[in-house]
Amino acid sequence: MGLFDDAVPGGNISKPIIIAIGALLVSRMFAKKAPEGAGAPAQVPEEEADGGLAGGLGGLLEKLQKGGLGDVADSWVNPGANKPVQPNDLGSAIGNSTISDIARQAGVSEQELLKQLSVILPGLVDKMTPGGRVPTNREVASLLDLRS
């Protein structure tokens, strides 16, 4: 999966966590159904492309900032070493309701979801923000290419 291979330690990511990342960052971009018989998802205007349960990568970073993890999130975006994040801190910053929804969609426990996201998100955000620039929701969807 390209980006995951480069961002995830060992390049190995499970399907439930790919589902979770999609739900967190881009799922609503593809929420509108394509007309019957059409092979591709319907195009969603940028203003409606809210980027999933966290509001896209920018929304996730904002949640982390507001949740007291600003210095950690900044280390993922900016050049240099990525600071680690504890699963419980990540869950508190993202929000219990969002974590519950994502865990249910991915078919994993909340604890397992947070454990895996705490390992994957630092490298993934780092790879998605070269030069410290946060991509748009459309760019995130393209980078992750979760439609297939």
WOMO-V386796 format. One record per helix or strand of 3 or more residues. SS is the DSSP state (A for helix, B for strand). FROM is the first residue (numbers start at 1). TO is the last residue. Records with the same first field share a line. If there is no record, write none. Layout:
SS=FROM-TO / FROM-TO
This chain:
A=3-7 / 9-11 / 15-25 / 27-30 / 46-48 / 56-77 / 87-94 / 96-106 / 110-128 / 130-132 / 137-144
